Amino acid sequence: MYMKSSKFHFREINLVIYFPSSGNQGRPYENYGVKYLDRMKRITQTGKAITLEEVLSKSEIRENYPHTVGYYLDATGKGQNFTPRYLKERAIRNEEEFFSFLKDLGI
C-alpha cells in the first residue's frame, strides 16, 4: 500500500516539514530524515534529507515557541494561494510536545 508523505505546517512562521512515506521506521523522532520548506524566506531544503533535530534547531523554530502546527496530507494552490487541508492542529511549546503530537498521530 502506498502512503503519502506527512506534512507539518508551522503556521506562525510559515515553515513546512515533510516526512517521507517510508525510511524512518525504528528511528527515534530526532533522527527522522525530513525535508523542509521555509515559505517566508522562500528557501527549500534541497539534496538529501536532514534530521528532524536539525530542522527543529533552526532559530525560526527554536526561538519562537509556541507554534501552531497543522498536520496535513494535501494542500490546494501554490505560492500565496497555498491552503493546506489540516487533519489535526496542535499548539506546541517545545520539541517534546511536537514529538508527542507525532506519537499521537501514529507517525
N, C-alpha and C positions, 0 to 999 in steps of 0.2 A: 504494500500500500504506500502511495506517495503522500508525504506530509509536506505542507508548505512551511516555509521558514516563519519563525515568530518574530514580531517586530514590537519594540517598545519605544513610545514617543514620550520624551521628557518635555512636557508641554511648555513650561515657562522659558526654557532655553532653546526650544525647537530643535532638539537633537534626537535622532532615531538610532537605536541599537538593533542590529539584525542578527538573529541567531539562526544558523543553518539548520536544515531539517534533520541532519544526521552528523555524527562525528564527535559529539560531546558526551556520549553515554559513558557513565562511570567516572567522570571527572568532577572534582569539586567546582562549584559555581565560579569561583575566582579564576579558574584555569580554562573556562569555556572559551573556545575560539569564536570570535564575533567580528563583525564589521560595523561601522557607524557612518552616519551622515550628519554633519553639523549644518542644518538648514539655515541658520542665521548667518554663518560665515561662508556658506556655500562650499564647504570642504567635504569631500568624500574620501574616506579612508580607502586606499587602493592597495593592491597587492594581496599578500596572504593575510589571513585572519590574524588579529591580535587577541590577547586575552581580555576577558571581561574586566579583570582587575585593572588593566592598563587604561581602558576606557573610563571606568569609574574613578580613576585617579586624575582625570583631566580636571583642570581648575574650574571649568564651567560647571561641572557636576559637583565636585568636592566642596567648592566654596559657596554653593548656592542652595543648600538644603533649606527647607523641604522642597521636594519636587512633586508634581502631579504626573504620574506615569500612566499612560494609556497603552494597554496591550491590544494589538490588532493583527489580523492576518492580511487584510486587503485595504487599499485606500483608493479613493477616486481622485482624479485630477493630478496635475503636477505643478510644480512651482507654487505660485500664490494660490492656486486652486486645490492644493493638497488637502484632502479631507479624509483622515483615517476613520474607519468604522470600528470604534472601540468595542471589544468584547468585555473588557474589565478595565476599571480605573482604580488607582490607589494613590494616596498621598504617602510619600516615604520621607523619613527624616535622616536616614543613613543607609550605608551599604547593606547592613544586616537586614533592614526592612525590605530592601529590594530583593535580597536572596529569599526572604520569607515569601514575598509575592511570587517569585519563580516557583518555589516549592508548592504553594497553594494552587498554582496553575498546572502543576504536574510537569514542569519543564526541567 
